């Protein structure tokens, strides 16, 4: 199955394992809660989905790459303990607490979460001395003589033998005690994630043209040559920062991440064209409605892959607009909730300025705890820090103007909040105008062609695009979407919006 389906399957399993009856007992007894064994090629996102699942299920996460550990760190260090049996004293070997078990208890203390995921990566690549310990771990849910705490779900991950010469095959006895999920690379699924993660548009549009280069693993006489999802994402991060610094990403730099000479060279050539098309076709001008006639003339004679590259550039530019609109809306939403909380606490008689300062401090403190425990992603962390900064500024305004009355202080804060809502409306209006200009261009350049099918489809594959379209009316999107569906050329496009709405509503 693909990584998206695997994530949903793991999440469903965890929810089932943690479901309790009216007496507080788990519906599925701990002994029947099979560890989940995730087997898939390296670099497809196995570790990343565990972080997402922990956040979405609001449980703790402890992650270990077991190949970085010894038998002693896994089961603990031995020591001699004197015990009495049948009236005689004996020296018995005991063990200190396993480092891994200790980390679970530390995470429980730090996060105040009694349930969580213990994720062990590369479990089938351990040394010969550690292999029996891992088998015991999967079969008995323990390290040495110490059990995994109740409420902690074991998820282990490993690579198929063709990808790692250190892989050890599990026997039937072990496999019959785990829930085994096989995962395969899938570009279509990864692309959905790539849009939401802000992966550089050049990489998304290139892989759309060369899907076969998304994941490659070849064994040659001189070693392995490969391209992985992890490699593409890490390259995307570097590419984005290099652009800001005005630094060049050439074939040698690309090969440091995409360790496949042919693919690295091919992407380097594409990247050069990508930047050229960005200038030649005036992408930012298109979004402003300023398109020279020469652009349309050039497209008439452009090959199909060049046309798709231009659409990719247009979609990447729109994606930035959609994401910005999403971020602004999310910020206004959390700020609105904070102001409601401020008004409620004002009724308790606290000083308005000090209350705002305290709320800001509490948000920063909680954000730091959540960051350390891995319960929030970077975007949410930045959102919370911006919220805390705003509340502190409100406190400074109230204090600076000498406002001490509850009603007046709230009205003053609300006045500042209105400015934020006006900014949000301006951003949404500008984004809608950018989208309309994009449709103007697409209609003039391509009409109801295959290129328009690609454009409409990609708008809804993009998480932020689908979210924007679900909340802001765009007549031409629905017009073309309906027409394309009627012609059976783009079945299921609307599913993207419906899925986003379900996600945002928590269904």
C-alpha positions in Angstrom: 0.0 0.0 0.0 1.1 3.6 -0.3 2.3 5.7 2.6 -1.0 7.6 2.9 -3.0 4.5 3.3 -0.4 3.1 5.7 -0.7 6.2 7.8 -4.5 5.9 8.0 -4.2 2.2 8.8 -1.7 2.9 11.7 -3.9 5.7 13.0 -7.0 3.5 12.9 -5.1 0.8 14.7 -3.9 3.1 17.4 -7.4 4.5 18.0 -8.7 0.9 18.3 -5.9 -0.1 20.7 -6.5 2.9 23.0 -10.3 2.6 23.1 -11.6 1.8 26.6 -14.8 0.3 28.0 -16.9 1.8 30.7 -14.6 0.3 33.4 -11.5 2.0 32.0 -10.1 -1.2 30.5 -8.8 -1.3 26.9 -11.3 -3.1 24.6 -8.4 -4.9 23.0 -6.3 -6.3 25.9 -2.7 -5.2 25.8 -1.5 -8.8 25.1 -3.6 -8.8 21.9 -2.4 -5.4 20.8 0.0 -6.6 18.1 3.0 -4.4 17.4 2.8 -2.7 14.0 5.6 -3.6 11.7 6.1 -1.1 8.8 8.2 -2.5 6.0 9.2 -0.2 3.1 12.0 1.2 1.1 14.2 3.8 2.7 13.4 7.5 2.4 9.6 7.2 1.8 8.5 8.9 4.9 8.0 6.2 7.5 9.4 8.2 10.4 7.7 11.4 9.4 4.2 9.9 9.4 4.7 8.7 13.0 5.3 12.3 14.1 2.1 13.3 12.3 0.1 10.5 13.8 1.2 11.3 17.3 0.2 14.9 16.9 -3.2 14.1 15.3 -4.0 11.5 18.0 -2.7 13.8 20.7 -0.4 11.2 22.2 3.3 11.1 23.1 6.0 9.7 20.8 9.4 8.2 21.6 11.5 7.4 18.5 14.7 5.4 18.3 16.8 4.2 15.5 17.8 0.9 17.0 21.0 0.4 14.9 22.5 3.3 16.9 22.2 1.3 20.1 23.9 -1.6 21.8 22.4 -4.5 23.7 23.4 -2.8 27.0 21.5 0.4 26.1 18.5 -1.6 25.0 18.1 -3.9 27.9 20.1 -2.1 30.6 23.3 -2.8 32.4 23.7 -5.9 34.6 24.3 -5.7 38.4 24.4 -8.3 41.2 21.6 -8.5 43.6 21.4 -10.7 46.7 18.2 -12.6 47.1 17.0 -15.3 49.5 15.3 -18.6 48.3 14.4 -21.4 50.7 16.3 -19.9 53.5 19.5 -19.6 51.5 21.0 -16.4 49.9 22.0 -16.3 46.3 23.6 -13.7 44.0 21.2 -12.9 41.2 21.9 -10.9 38.0 19.5 -8.0 37.6 19.5 -5.1 35.0 19.2 -1.4 35.3 16.3 0.2 33.4 16.6 0.1 29.7 17.5 3.4 28.1 14.6 3.1 25.8 12.1 2.3 28.5 13.5 5.1 30.6 12.9 7.5 27.7 9.2 6.4 27.6 8.8 7.3 31.2 10.6 10.6 30.8 8.3 11.5 27.9 5.3 10.6 30.0 6.5 13.0 32.7 7.4 15.8 30.2 4.2 15.7 28.2 1.8 14.6 30.9 0.6 12.0 28.3 0.2 8.4 29.7 -0.4 7.0 26.2 1.9 7.1 23.2 3.8 5.5 20.5 7.2 3.8 20.9 8.7 3.9 17.4 11.7 1.7 16.7 13.3 2.3 13.2 15.6 -0.1 11.3 14.5 -3.0 13.6 15.5 -5.7 11.1 19.0 -4.3 10.6 20.4 -4.9 14.1 23.6 -6.6 15.0 23.7 -10.3 15.8 24.0 -9.6 19.5 21.0 -7.4 19.5 18.7 -9.5 17.3 17.4 -11.7 20.1 16.5 -8.6 22.1 14.5 -7.2 19.2 12.6 -10.5 18.7 11.8 -10.5 22.4 10.7 -6.9 22.1 8.2 -7.7 19.3 7.0 -10.9 20.9 6.8 -9.9 24.5 6.7 -6.1 24.4 9.6 -5.8 26.8 13.3 -5.0 26.9 15.0 -7.5 29.3 12.7 -7.9 32.3 11.0 -4.6 31.8 7.6 -4.2 30.1 6.5 -1.4 27.9 4.1 0.7 29.9 0.4 0.0 29.3 -1.1 2.4 26.8 2.0 2.6 24.7 1.7 1.2 21.2 4.8 -0.4 19.5 5.4 0.6 15.9 8.6 -0.7 14.3 9.9 0.0 10.8 12.4 -1.8 8.6 13.7 -2.1 5.1 13.2 -4.9 2.6 16.3 -7.1 2.2 17.0 -5.8 -1.4 17.7 -2.3 0.1 20.0 -3.2 2.9 22.5 -6.1 3.2 22.2 -6.0 7.0 18.6 -7.0 7.0 17.6 -10.0 9.0 14.5 -12.0 8.1 12.0 -12.4 10.9 10.8 -16.0 11.6 7.2 -17.0 11.4 6.8 -17.0 15.2 7.6 -13.3 15.2 5.7 -12.4 12.1 2.6 -14.1 13.6 2.7 -11.7 16.5 2.9 -8.4 14.6 0.6 -6.4 12.3 2.7 -6.2 9.2 2.2 -3.4 6.7 4.2 -3.2 3.4 4.6 0.3 2.0 5.6 1.2 -1.5 6.7 4.6 -3.0 3.9 6.5 -4.7 4.5 9.9 -6.3 0.8 10.8 -6.5 0.4 10.4 -2.8 3.7 12.2 -2.1 2.7 15.1 -4.3 -0.3 15.8 -2.0 2.1 16.0 0.9 4.6 18.0 -1.1 2.1 20.8 -1.7 1.1 21.0 1.9 4.8 20.9 3.0 5.8 23.7 0.6 8.1 21.6 -1.5 9.8 23.7 -4.1 7.7 24.0 -7.3 10.6 23.0 -9.6 10.8 19.6 -7.9 7.0 19.0 -8.1 6.7 20.0 -11.7 9.9 18.1 -12.7 8.6 14.9 -11.0 5.2 15.4 -12.6 7.0 15.1 -16.0 9.4 12.4 -14.9 7.4 10.3 -12.4 9.8 7.4 -12.9 12.6 9.5 -11.3 10.7 10.0 -8.1 12.1 6.8 -6.5 15.0 4.8 -8.0 17.2 2.3 -6.4 19.9 0.6 -8.5 22.8 -1.7 -7.5 25.9 -1.4 -9.7 29.4 -2.7 -9.5 30.6 0.6 -8.1 27.8 0.8 -5.5 24.2 1.9 -5.2 22.6 4.7 -7.1 19.4 6.1 -5.8 16.8 8.8 -5.6 14.3 8.9 -2.7 11.4 11.0 -1.4 13.7 12.0 1.5 16.3 13.2 -0.9 13.9 15.2 -3.0 12.5 16.9 0.1 15.9 17.7 1.6 17.0 19.1 -1.8 13.9 21.2 -1.9 14.7 22.8 1.5 18.2 23.6 0.3 17.0 24.9 -3.1 14.6 27.3 -1.4 17.3 28.8 0.9 19.9 28.9 -1.9 17.5 31.0 -3.9 17.1 33.5 -1.1 20.9 33.7 -0.8 21.4 34.1 -4.5 23.4 30.9 -4.7 23.4 28.4 -7.5 22.3 24.8 -7.3 24.1 22.9 -10.0 24.4 19.2 -10.9 27.1 18.5 -8.3 25.0 20.0 -5.5 21.9 18.0 -6.7 23.9 14.8 -6.7 24.7 15.3 -3.0 21.0 14.6 -2.4 19.9 12.7 -5.5 22.7 10.2 -5.7 21.9 9.0 -9.2 24.0 10.6 -11.9 21.5 10.4 -14.7 18.6 11.8 -12.6 20.7 14.5 -11.0 21.9 15.7 -14.4 18.4 15.6 -15.8 17.0 17.7 -13.0 19.9 20.1 -13.2 19.0 20.7 -16.9 15.3 21.0 -16.0 16.1 23.5 -13.2 17.9 25.7 -15.6 14.9 25.7 -17.9 12.6 26.3 -15.0 14.3 29.5 -14.1 14.4 30.5 -17.8 10.7 29.9 -18.2 10.0 31.9 -15.1 11.5 34.9 -16.8 10.4 34.2 -20.3 6.8 33.6 -19.4 6.6 36.4 -16.8 4.8 34.3 -14.2 4.3 37.1 -11.7 3.0 39.3 -14.5 0.4 36.6 -15.3 -0.9 36.7 -11.7 -1.3 40.4 -12.0 -3.0 40.3 -15.4 -0.1 41.8 -17.2 0.8 39.4 -20.0 2.6 40.4 -23.2 1.3 39.1 -26.5 4.7 37.5 -27.2 4.0 35.1 -24.3 1.0 33.6 -26.0 2.8 33.5 -29.3 5.7 31.6 -27.7 3.3 29.1 -26.1 1.7 28.3 -29.5 4.9 26.6 -30.7 6.1 25.3 -27.3 6.3 21.5 -26.9 4.0 19.8 -24.4 6.6 19.4 -21.7 7.4 23.1 -21.8 3.7 23.9 -21.5 3.4 21.7 -18.5 6.4 23.4 -17.0 4.8 26.8 -17.4 1.6 25.5 -15.8 3.8 24.1 -13.0 5.4 27.5 -12.5 1.9 29.1 -12.4 0.7 26.6 -9.9 3.8 27.1 -7.7 3.2 30.8 -7.6 -0.5 30.3 -6.8 0.4 27.8 -4.1 2.4 30.5 -2.3 -0.6 32.8 -2.4 -3.0 30.1 -1.2 -0.6 29.1 1.7 -0.2 32.8 2.7 -4.0 33.2 2.7 -4.3 30.0 4.8 -1.7 31.2 7.3 -3.3 34.7 7.6 -6.8 33.1 8.2 -5.4 30.7 10.8 -3.7 33.5 12.6 -6.9 35.6 12.8 -8.8 32.5 14.0 -6.5 31.8 16.9 -6.3 35.5 17.7 -10.1 35.7 17.8 -10.2 32.7 20.2 -7.5 34.3 22.4 -9.6 37.6 22.6 -12.6 35.6 23.7 -10.5 34.0 26.4 -9.2 37.5 27.3 -12.8 38.8 27.7 -13.8 35.8 29.9 -10.8 36.3 32.2 -11.4 40.0 32.5 -14.6 39.2 34.3 -12.5 37.6 37.0 -11.1 41.1 37.9 -7.5 40.8 36.7 -5.5 43.8 35.5 -6.0 44.0 31.6 -2.4 44.7 30.8 -1.0 42.1 33.2 -3.6 39.6 32.0 -2.5 40.0 28.3 1.2 39.7 29.4 0.4 36.5 31.3 -1.6 35.0 28.4 1.4 35.7 26.1 3.8 34.1 28.5 1.6 31.0 28.9 1.3 30.5 25.2 5.1 30.7 24.7 5.7 28.3 27.6 3.2 25.8 26.3 4.6 26.1 22.8 8.1 25.3 24.0 6.9 22.2 25.8 5.0 21.1 22.7 8.0 21.8 20.5 10.3 19.7 22.7 7.9 16.8 22.8 7.3 16.9 19.1 3.5 17.6 19.4 3.5 20.6 17.1 4.9 21.2 13.7 7.0 24.2 12.7 4.1 26.1 11.1 2.0 25.8 14.3 4.9 26.8 16.4 5.4 30.0 14.4 1.7 30.7 14.6 1.7 30.4 18.4 4.7 32.6 18.7 3.1 35.2 16.5 0.0 35.1 18.6 2.0 35.6 21.8 3.8 38.5 20.3 0.5 40.1 19.3 -1.1 39.7 22.8 2.0 41.2 24.4 1.7 44.2 22.0 -1.9 44.6 23.0 -0.8 44.6 26.6 1.7 47.4 25.8 -1.0 49.4 24.1 -3.5 49.0 27.0 -0.7 49.8 29.6 0.7 52.7 27.6 -2.8 54.3 27.3 -3.5 53.8 30.9 -6.6 51.7 30.4 -7.6 49.8 33.5 -11.3 49.2 33.0 -12.2 45.8 31.7 -14.7 46.9 29.0 -12.5 49.7 27.7 -9.5 47.4 27.5 -11.4 44.8 25.6 -12.7 47.4 23.1 -9.2 48.7 22.6 -7.9 45.2 21.9 -10.9 44.6 19.6 -10.0 47.7 17.6 -6.6 46.3 16.9 -8.1 42.9 16.1 -10.3 44.5 13.4 -7.2 45.7 11.7 -6.1 42.1 11.4 -9.4 41.0 10.0 -9.1 43.8 7.4 -5.7 42.5 6.4 -7.1 39.0 6.0 -9.8 40.2 3.7 -7.3 42.1 1.6 -5.1 39.0 1.3 -8.1 36.8 0.3 -9.3 39.4 -2.2 -5.8 39.7 -3.7 -5.5 35.9 -3.9 -8.9 35.6 -5.6 -7.8 38.2 -8.1 -4.5 36.3 -8.7 -6.6 33.2 -9.4 -8.9 35.0 -11.8 -5.9 36.3 -13.7 -4.5 32.8 -13.9 -7.7 31.6 -15.4 -7.6 34.5 -17.9 -4.2 33.3 -19.0 -5.2 29.6 -19.1 -8.3 30.4 -21.2 -6.4 32.6 -23.6 -3.4 30.2 -23.9 -5.0 26.8 -23.8 -8.8 26.9 -23.7 -10.5 23.7 -22.7 -7.5 21.5 -23.4 -5.5 18.8 -21.6 -3.5 21.7 -20.1 -6.6 23.0 -18.5 -7.4 19.5 -17.1 -3.9 19.5 -15.5 -4.4 23.0 -14.1 -7.8 22.2 -12.5 -6.7 18.8 -11.1 -3.5 20.3 -9.5 -5.5 23.1 -7.9 -7.4 20.5 -5.9 -4.5 18.2 -5.2 -2.8 21.2 -3.5 -4.0 21.2 0.1 -4.0 25.0 0.4 -5.6 25.4 -3.0 -8.4 23.0 -2.2 -8.9 24.8 1.1 -9.1 28.2 -0.5 -11.5 27.0 -3.2 -13.7 25.4 -0.6 -14.1 28.7 1.3 -13.9 31.3 -1.5 -16.2 31.3 -4.6 -14.5 30.9 -8.0 -17.1 30.6 -10.7 -14.7 29.6 -13.4 -13.1 26.8 -11.3 -16.6 25.2 -10.8 -17.5 25.8 -14.4 -14.4 24.0 -15.8 -14.5 21.4 -13.1 -18.1 20.5 -13.9 -17.4 20.4 -17.6 -14.3 18.3 -17.3 -16.1 15.8 -15.0 -19.0 15.7 -17.5 -16.5 14.8 -20.2 -15.0 12.1 -18.0 -11.6 13.6 -18.3 -11.0 14.4 -14.6 -13.2 12.2 -12.4 -12.9 12.8 -8.7 -11.4 16.3 -8.7 -14.0 17.6 -6.3 -13.0 14.9 -3.8 -10.0 16.9 -3.0 -12.1 19.8 -1.6 -14.5 17.4 0.2 -11.5 15.7 1.8 -10.1 19.0 3.0 -13.4 20.1 4.4 -13.6 16.8 6.4 -10.1 17.3 7.7 -10.7 20.9 8.7 -13.9 19.8 10.5 -12.2 17.0 12.3 -14.3 14.2 10.7 
